[in-house]
Every structure is written in structure tokens, then in C-alpha cells.
Amino acid sequence: MNFTFIDWAIVGTYLAASVAVGLVGKPYVGKLSHYLVAGRELGLYVGIATLAATEIGTITFMYNAELGYKYGFAAFAAAMISGLVMIVVGRTGFIIRRFRELKLMTVPEYFEIKYSRGLRILTGILVALGGILNMGVFLKIEGEFLTIVSGIDTRHIVLVLTVILLLELVYTVLGGMVSVVITDFIQYVLLSVATIVVSIYAVYHAGWGNIVDKVSSVMGDAGFDPIANPKFGILFLVWQVLLWFSVHTCWQTTAMRMFSTKDPETSKRVMTWTGFIFLGRGVLPMLWGIAALTLYGTGTLTGGVPAPVVNGHTLAPIDAMPAMLANILGPGIRGIVVAGMLAATMSVNSSYLLGWSAVISQDVIMPIRTALGKGQLSSRSQILVNRVANLFVSLFLMFWGLYYTPPGAVYLYLNITGTIFLAGAFVCVIGGLYWQRSNVIGGYAAMLGGALGAIVPFFFLHWSENVTGFVAFGLAAGGLVVGSLFGKQTVRTREQYASTD
């Protein structure tokens, strides 16, 4: 057991305080817009904190550290692209400004405004499928981190993760976006402290000169130049640009923060400033992974790099970083870092639970009810449907997350599962906002083409992630153009774009 009493006290205090503060949001949930988009009242600073906390979790640190361990400084390219693209989206207002003007609550909601109710339902199904499969590996990876750093017996990890997920579920189900935003702000502060502490410790113990020498000796030029690295290359970089433009505009949990801001200008500023945080979001954990390679990369070659050997045990590359923290962090500091990581975990998981359950309830169940001639539910009843959907998503995550092991690097698996809906959604949104000729047939072709282009090559044909990503975006774009040219043009007036609260 690596944890001391003081470490457990820090972690326990944080968990209790986080849930207690999260429950404060429940009395402020009166309407559906309060539950899903915090009444659209987020200002700049709270918006930055909640967006950053939403997209920085233990899973983020783990997969970025794995990239750093396996590919060295060349992996920094992926981190830089994610941050720079976010800044561009924020500065230009590309897509996000128009989305905020429409007062949306989910991304698929736009598909009914521009295209049709049927396409909204299909998009909702694909968004939920891709998002839940994406989130499905979170618990397993988070469990590995907690097990290694704290020293908890692996026999008890399922119980520990179940308790954490239940705590997240309690304040998310009761308080919705209001509770999530409140806890995100606190969790962002604690996470920032933990990130700085770990970065200082990692570089100090490994030594900057040793880090550079290790990457050079193990990987050569491929450890510094993403173009020269066989796993990356030009194809990878272009795909990453496409992917991150789609993530920052059409990823449900990110978009919900934009929908929750006070006005379109605030959404642009939130996105811009969070982009600078995203640069560190990827680079710093990658540096931790490279430090772990420097300290423990002494085993037999696996995938071109030596396997980490810690205290006589050979580990997988993704476990090298938490093993390093367990060895270099002292009592108290270890508790602060784990509390920070749990803060990150709870921020991401609660936001994702809310995001995917919102899509299931608002974009699948409610439109189907309407199509069947059922009456509209009250806000209170819709909130109840969202809460039930939240519960079922949580149950699925418990089973899938603990027993499924993703093939290859976790980061790339997450990219592909997100692409299942992002390729088609991104193309359809661009077509709907900026190309008048786009129509319903093109929308269906884009969504189905993007989904099949991601699922079939990766899961059944076992193509590389880079090729799969291009196929998905290519089929989506081709489907929209061909379908729209052959189908009847969709014409809507400006008034028809108005969305009800």
C-alpha cells in the first residue's frame, strides 16, 4: 500500500466536499434549460474553468503519457494541433457562434432545424453510440491509475470505481449542468495544482538532459520529428486537424459549454482562452510519459520502445506514468495529486454522463414520441427522462469499461470511436450552415458514410487509425455533396432557424 493516512484523508475530504458542493445546484434546476445548459448564464471565467475541466481527466493524462512514452517528443504535434485549432475556432467563431445564436441544447438538435426529424434521430443514435463507446474505456484506465498510485489491491478496484461513479451520478442526476459547473470550477483549481506538482517532480527526478538523451538513443529522429515517425507522418497530422476542428465544434460535451454561455461573444472568448490551456493539456502529460521512459524504460523492446520495469515488474507503457508517480511522490503530495486526478475524473465523467444522456433523451426518445403523435412532456418530465437515461448509461459503462481492452494506443482508439459520429456531424453542420444546397438526402449519406467509414475499416478490417480517419471524413464529405446534388434543395427561412427554450 503506497498511501498513508494523510493521503487517504486528503482524498476522502475532497470526495465528500465535491459531492456536497455539487448538490448545491439541485435547487436551481427548474427548467430543462437549467438542467442541460445551466440557464445559458455562464460567464467567461467560469466558462473557461468548466470547459477545461470537462476535457481534462485522468484518462487524458493516461493516454497522453502513453503517447509520450511510446513516441517521445514527436507526440507533441497532436497536443499542439488540439490547442491551436481550439484557438482558431474561438477567434473566428467558426460554427460555435451560429450554434449559440440558435439556442441549442444538443448538437443533433440542429439536424432537425436544418434537415429533418428523422436525421436528428439517426444522428442522436450515432452520437450516443460513438460517445458511449468512447467513454467506455475511461473506468478501466482510471482504475489502473488509482490501483498503481495508491497501492489498492486490484481485487477491490471494482468496488472503488463503483463508489466513485455513484458519487458522480448522484450530483449529476440531481443538479444537472448547474451542479457539474459548480464542481468543475473547484475541480479545475485542484487539477491545476496537481498538474504543476507532477510536472516539477517528473522533470526533477528524470533530469532534462537525461530525458532528451533517452529519446534520442531509443527513437532517433522519429522521437522528435512527427513527420519522420512511422506512426504519424503527414497523413496523421492532416487527420488530426480535421478531427480537432470537429471535436471543438461538434463534440457534445464541448458544445454544451458553448450552449451554456451568456451570448455568442462569450462562447468565442471561452473557446479561445481554453485553447491555451489545451496546449498544456497534452504536452505536460506527454512529458511525464517521456520522464517515465527515461527512469524505467529498461525492459525488452515492445513496439520499438523498451517496456517499463518498475520494482522488478514489467508493465504496459500506459502504466509507466502512474508507476513513476507512486515512486517519486512523497506522503501528502501523493494524496494531493490523486485528489487532483479524481477531480479530473469526476469532472469529465459527470459531464460525459450528462452529455450522452441528454442526446438519448432529447434527440432519440423525445423526437420518436413526437413522431408517434405523443404530446410534449413538461420540463420536469423531460428532466426525469434525462435522469433515467443517465442511470442506464452509467450501468453500461460499468460493464463495458471494466472488461473491454482497447487495441493499440488509447488515444487513437478514442479518436476512432469519436469519428463514428464526428465525421458525418462535422460535414453536415458545415454544409447546413455554409452551403445552401445541402439537403436531407445528403445529410443521411454523410452520417451513414462517416459512421461506416469509421467502424468497418477499424473494427473489422483492422486498418490503421490514420487511414480509417481519412476514409470516414472522405465518405462523409462525398455523401453530403453527392446526396445534396441529386436531391431536392432544403430551403428554410430565417424564422425557421429559431429554437425554443
ZISUL-V297586 format. One line per field, one symbol per residue. phi: phi as a letter, one per 30 degrees, with the letter a starting at -180 (. if undefined). psi: psi as a letter, one per 30 degrees, with the letter a starting at -180 (. if undefined). burial: + if it has 16 or more other C-alpha atoms within 10 Angstrom, else -. A space follows every 50 residues. Layout:
# ZISUL-V297586
phi->???
psi->???
burial->???
This chain:
# ZISUL-V297586
phi->.ddceddddddddddddddddddddedccccddddcbhihbdcddddddd ddddcbbeddddddddddddbidddeedddddddddddddddieiddded ddhdbbddeddddccadddddededddddddddddecedddddddddddd iddedcdddddddddddddeddddchdddddddedddddddddddddddd ddddddieddddddddddcidddbcddddddcieeddddddeddddddcb deddddddddddaeddddddddddedddddecdddddddddddddbdbdd dbijbdddcbhicdcdedcdddddddcccceiddddddddddddeddddd ddedddddddddccddddedddidddddeddddddddddedddddddddd ddbccddiddedddeddddecdeddddddddddbbdddbddddddddddd dddddddddcchdddddedddddddddddddddddccdddcbddddddcd d
psi->jfkleeeeeeeeeeeeeeeeeefffefgjeleeeeeghghgkaeeeeeee eeeegjleeeeeeeeeeeefgbffffeeeeeeeeeeeeeeefgjeeeeee ffhlflefeefeeedleeeeeeeeeeeeeeeeeefffeeeeeeeeeeeef gkkfffeeeeeeeeeeeeeefeeefbeeeeeeeeeeeeeeeeeeeeeeee eeeeeekeeeeeeeeeeefbefffjfefkffcleeeeeeeeeefeeefef keeeeeeeffleleeeeeeeeeefeeefefeeeeeeeeeeeeeeegigal kjgflkkkjkhfkklleffeeeeeefefklkeeeeeeeeeeeeeeeeeee eeeeeeeeeeeffdeeeeeefggllklleeeeeeeeeeeeeeeeeeeeee effkjkkakeeeeeeeeefefeeeeeeeeeeeefjffkaeeeeeeeeeee eefeeeeefefhlleeeeeeeeeeeeeeeeeeeeeflkkkkkleeffkkl .
burial->-++---++-++--++--++--+++++--+-++++++++++-+++-+++++ +++++++++++++++++++++++++++++++++++++++++-+++++-++ -+++++++++++++++++++++++++++++++++++++++++++++++++ -+----+--++--++-++++++++++++++++++++++-++--++-++-- +++--+----++-+++-++-+++++++-+-+++--++-++++++++++++ +++++++++++++++++++++++++++++++++++++++++++++++-+- ----++++++---++-++++++++++--+--+++++++++++++++++++ ++++++++++++++++++-------------++++++-+++-++--++-+ ++-------++++++++++++++++++++-++----++++++++++++++ +++++-++------+++++++++++++++++-++-----+---------- -
